[in-house]
Amino acid sequence: MREKMRSFMSGRYGTDQLGRFTMGVGAVCLLLYMFFRFNILYFITLICLIGYYFRAFSRNHARRYEENLKFLQLKNRLTGRFRGFRTHMEERKVYRFYTCPQCSQKIRVPKGHGKISITCPKCRSEFIRKS
């Protein structure tokens, strides 16, 4: 049985991040449908499942790969903003952040050194701030 399944899936695209996301959306919609009985949730679940299986059994690797790349670019664009904000909040404990008055470059300086002269790495202008 395992060998039959392996030979059937040979040459097919399989599962990727977009497929897992589609399956997750379908599962969430199915759970919501079980509680609220809105027909639109049922149809969304069906569309997600059909889309998942279509992608998994497809033999057009190039097209499925492009679709997955577009999904990952969109996902990274949305989550990248939150990731940068989170990193900035964590670094606030150790560093101070200043903006260069000449070129508006953001500069990170360690805390606890008193008044220091900061040189912008981009435009080489100097300004004095308290760290």
PyMOL commands that set and color helices and strands:
alter all, ss='L'
color gray80, all
select helices_A, chain A and resi 2-9+17-36+39-57+61-91
alter helices_A, ss='H'
color red, helices_A
select strands_A, chain A and resi 95-99+106-110+115-119+126-130
alter strands_A, ss='S'
color yellow, strands_A
deselect
rebuild
show_as cartoon
